Amino acid sequence: MPNAPHKHPHYALRIPTETMDKLKYIASYNGRSANKEIEQLILAHIKLFESQHGEITFDSL
């Protein structure tokens, strides 16, 4: 099935080099890859948003 959705879709992120270098430093400090560090930041952001606004659901889709 060549057009099946991926379990982990790819997303290209464009950020300044200095920002990426700092992110990589923090990720290394935390024992993570840059990708996993970004994933953890996104999950924390979602958790904060949902704590303030309620759980995000996709029932209406």
N, C-alpha and C positions, 0 to 999 in steps of 0.2 A: 504494500500500500504506500506508494511514493508520496502522496500528498496528505498523509495522516498528520494531525497536529503533534508537535513534539511535547514530551513531558516537561521539558525545561527549555522554553523558547529562547532564542538568542536575541539580545538587544544591544545594539552598538551605542556606546556612551561617549559623547564628546565633551571633554573637560580640559581645562588648562593643564599643561605638563606639570607645573608646580603643585597643583592640587592633587594630581594623580600620584606624584612622587610622595607627597605627604600621606595620602591614603595608603600607599604601599608600605610606608614606614610603620603606620599604625597597625596595619594588617599583620606585618611581620612581628611586631611587638606582641600582638594578640595570638600569634601562632596560626594565622589564617592566610589564605591567598587573598589577593585584592578582590576577586570575585566573591568569595565567601564573606569578606568584610562588608562589601556593598550589600549583599543579601541580608546580613544581620542588621545593618542600618535601615534597610527598607522594612524588614519585619518589625523593628522597634517603632518606626514611624506609623505603620499600620496599626499596631497595638495602641499607641497613643491616640491616634485618630478615633479608633473604635471605642476607646474608653471615654472619649468626650462626646461622641456622636452616635454610638451604638454600632452593633455588628454590621458589617457590610455583607449583604446577601445578594444573590443573583436570581432569586425566585421568579422575578418578573420577566426574565429574558427568555 
